[in-house]
Amino acid sequence: MKTANKQSGRTLVEMAIVIAVMVLLGGLGLPAVRSFIDSFESGTGARPVISAALASARAIAAKEQRYAGIRFQKVYHPEGPLKASQYMIFIVNDYGKTRLAPGFRAVEGLQPIKLPDSIGVMDYELVNQKIISDPAWEPSSNHPVDVTDLTTFSIIFSPTGKLVIHDLRIRNRDGIYMPDNSVPAKVSLDDIFNSEENIINYNVGMFVQDDYPPFLDREPSRRAFVIYDRREFKQAYEKGLAYSGYLVKLMPDAIHINSYTGTMIEK
């Protein structure tokens, strides 16, 4: 399926945001990014927040001279992903700490950015694949592709600042497979990515790391996403119409990322 896209113009405010991020990162480093992110916590517009986060991730990749990006993922919630809030997490490739060649961890010192409760962000390419392969597909707990998979994906930049497709697997900063803090050799105190076991039993971590296939496993990064209304999606999901009655209508409005500038391309 081919989708015609054109790059929309940037507003003065958005350009100022991107320039400010680059200046802060170049001159002051990661502490400046923390202050910058704090200023968005009360904001309601998803697009400017996502745009600024992408610019920050691109600048981190250039500054750290390693692959870095944004991870979209829902926080662990005992009642499932429909109830969970979605966040953007700054991630960086780190073989030394994750012990995996495609291993990424959360950037230390940068807290995840919570998206507005009214919206969510979904993996455009995964939804598009399902459109082509299985027109009757509906996301459900009994299907190989569920809400967790649809709302968990990453956008990665190279050290030169170019958007790339890069295999990745998210792990805690201690590099432990399925950590269990009841076992001395498997303790991880990573407060961002951790095992489901530690999140539930020890309240350590917010997001389940990629040690739980098929929904949380090694995967390629992405180039596009879809912003959806969480209330409308939930209503459609409960009626068995999340895909055919709702998601398919959003596909023409997918947001793609410019490979060279890292900016969002919208129709």
C-alpha positions in Angstrom: 0.0 0.0 0.0 1.4 3.3 -1.0 0.6 6.5 0.8 1.3 9.9 -0.6 2.8 12.2 2.0 4.0 15.8 1.9 6.0 17.6 4.6 4.0 20.2 6.4 5.5 23.5 7.3 7.0 24.0 10.7 5.4 26.7 12.9 7.7 29.3 14.5 7.0 27.8 17.9 8.0 24.3 16.8 11.2 25.6 15.1 12.0 27.5 18.3 11.5 24.3 20.3 13.9 22.3 18.1 16.5 25.0 18.1 16.3 25.4 21.9 16.8 21.7 22.4 19.9 21.6 20.2 21.3 24.6 22.0 20.6 23.2 25.4 22.1 19.8 24.6 25.2 21.2 22.9 25.9 23.8 25.6 24.7 22.2 28.8 24.2 18.5 28.2 21.6 16.2 29.8 20.7 18.3 32.9 19.3 20.9 30.5 17.1 18.3 28.9 15.6 17.4 32.2 14.5 21.0 32.8 13.3 21.2 29.2 11.1 18.1 29.6 9.7 19.3 32.9 8.2 22.3 31.1 6.0 20.0 29.1 4.4 18.0 31.9 1.3 20.2 32.0 0.9 20.4 28.2 -2.0 18.9 26.3 -0.8 19.0 22.7 0.7 15.7 21.8 2.4 16.7 18.5 4.7 19.5 19.9 5.7 17.2 22.8 6.5 14.3 20.4 8.3 16.6 18.0 10.5 18.0 20.8 11.2 14.6 22.2 12.4 13.4 18.7 14.6 16.4 18.4 16.1 15.7 21.9 16.7 12.0 21.0 18.4 13.0 17.8 20.7 15.5 19.6 21.5 12.8 22.3 22.6 10.4 19.5 24.9 13.1 18.1 26.3 14.1 21.5 26.8 10.6 22.8 28.0 9.3 19.4 25.9 6.2 19.7 22.4 5.0 18.5 19.7 6.7 20.5 16.0 7.3 20.2 12.5 7.3 21.7 10.7 4.3 23.0 6.9 4.5 23.0 5.5 2.0 25.6 2.7 1.7 28.2 3.6 1.5 31.8 2.8 -1.8 33.5 -0.8 -1.9 34.7 -2.3 -5.0 36.5 -5.6 -4.5 34.5 -3.9 -4.6 31.1 -2.7 -2.1 28.4 -6.1 -0.5 27.8 -5.9 0.9 31.4 -2.3 1.9 31.2 -0.8 5.3 30.4 1.7 5.6 27.6 5.1 7.2 27.8 8.0 8.2 25.7 11.3 7.0 27.1 14.7 8.2 25.9 16.9 5.1 25.1 20.5 4.6 24.1 22.4 1.6 22.6 24.7 0.2 25.3 26.3 -3.2 24.8 28.5 -2.8 27.9 25.5 -2.5 30.3 22.8 -4.6 28.5 25.2 -7.4 27.3 23.3 -7.5 24.0 24.6 -6.2 20.7 21.1 -4.8 19.9 20.6 -3.9 23.5 19.2 -0.5 24.5 18.6 0.9 27.9 16.9 4.0 29.3 19.1 7.2 29.3 20.1 7.7 32.9 18.9 10.9 34.4 16.0 11.5 32.0 12.6 10.5 33.2 9.9 9.1 30.8 7.5 11.7 29.4 3.9 10.8 29.9 1.6 11.3 27.0 -1.8 13.0 27.5 -4.4 10.5 28.8 -6.8 11.3 26.0 -4.5 10.0 23.2 -2.2 7.1 22.4 0.5 6.4 19.8 0.5 3.3 17.8 3.0 1.5 15.5 1.9 2.4 12.0 4.0 -0.2 10.2 2.7 -3.1 12.4 -1.0 -2.1 11.8 -0.3 -1.6 8.1 1.2 -5.1 7.9 -1.9 -6.6 9.4 -4.1 -4.7 6.9 -2.3 -6.4 4.0 -1.9 -9.9 5.5 -5.2 -10.3 7.4 -8.1 -8.0 6.6 -10.3 -9.7 9.3 -7.8 -9.1 12.1 -8.9 -7.6 15.3 -6.5 -6.9 18.3 -7.5 -9.1 21.3 -5.9 -11.0 24.1 -6.3 -14.2 22.0 -4.5 -12.8 18.9 -0.8 -12.9 18.1 -0.8 -9.1 17.8 -2.3 -7.3 20.8 -2.5 -3.8 22.2 0.8 -4.2 23.9 2.6 -4.9 20.7 0.8 -2.2 18.8 1.7 0.5 21.4 5.3 -0.6 22.0 7.9 0.5 19.4 10.9 2.7 19.0 12.3 5.4 16.7 16.1 5.4 16.4 18.7 7.9 15.2 22.3 7.2 14.2 25.3 9.1 15.7 25.1 11.3 12.5 21.5 12.2 13.4 19.9 10.2 10.6 16.7 8.2 11.2 17.6 4.5 10.8 16.0 1.0 11.0 17.9 -0.7 13.8 17.2 -4.0 15.6 16.8 -3.4 19.3 16.0 -5.1 22.5 15.2 -3.1 25.6 16.8 -4.2 28.8 17.6 -2.9 32.3 20.9 -1.1 32.9 22.2 -4.1 34.8 22.0 -6.4 31.8 20.0 -9.1 33.6 17.6 -11.4 31.8 14.3 -11.5 33.7 15.7 -10.1 36.9 14.3 -11.4 40.2 15.2 -9.4 43.3 14.6 -12.4 45.5 17.7 -14.0 43.9 21.0 -12.2 44.8 22.6 -12.9 41.4 19.5 -11.5 39.5 18.9 -8.2 41.3 18.2 -5.1 39.2 17.3 -1.8 40.7 16.6 -0.1 37.3 13.6 2.1 38.0 12.6 2.4 34.3 12.9 -1.0 32.6 12.7 -4.1 34.7 11.0 -7.5 34.8 7.3 -8.0 35.3 8.2 -9.9 38.5 10.1 -7.0 40.0 7.5 -4.4 39.0 4.7 -6.5 40.7 6.5 -7.8 43.7 9.1 -5.2 44.5 7.8 -2.0 42.9 11.0 -1.6 41.0 10.6 -0.4 37.4 7.8 1.1 35.3 8.0 -0.7 32.0 8.5 -4.4 31.3 11.7 -5.1 29.4 12.0 -7.1 26.2 12.4 -10.6 27.7 8.8 -11.7 27.1 8.0 -12.8 23.5 5.9 -12.5 21.5 4.8 -9.0 22.6 8.1 -7.8 24.1 11.0 -9.1 22.2 13.7 -8.1 19.8 12.3 -5.9 17.0 13.2 -3.3 14.3 12.8 0.4 15.0 10.1 2.3 13.0 9.7 5.3 10.8 6.0 6.2 11.3 3.2 6.2 13.9 -0.5 6.9 14.3 -2.0 9.0 17.0 -5.3 7.7 18.2 -8.1 8.7 20.6 -7.9 6.3 23.6 -11.6 6.5 24.5 -12.8 5.8 20.9 -10.3 3.0 20.5 -11.4 1.4 23.8 -15.1 1.6 22.8 -14.3 0.0 19.4 -12.1 -2.6 21.0 -14.8 -3.7 23.3 -17.2 -4.1 20.3 -14.6 -6.1 18.3 -14.3 -3.2 15.9 -10.9 -1.7 16.9 -9.3 -2.4 13.6 -12.1 -2.5 10.9 -14.2 0.1 12.6 -11.5 2.5 13.9 -7.8 2.0 13.2 -8.1 1.5 9.5 -9.7 5.0 9.3 -6.6 6.5 10.9 -4.0 5.1 8.5 -4.2 7.9 5.9 -3.3 10.3 8.7 -0.2 8.5 9.8 2.8 10.6 10.8 6.1 9.7 9.1 9.6 10.9 10.2 11.9 12.7 7.8 15.0 10.5 7.6 17.4 13.4 7.5 15.9 16.1 9.7 14.0 13.9 12.2 11.0 16.1 11.9 7.4 14.8 11.6 5.8 14.7 8.1 2.0 15.1 8.2 -0.6 15.3 5.5 
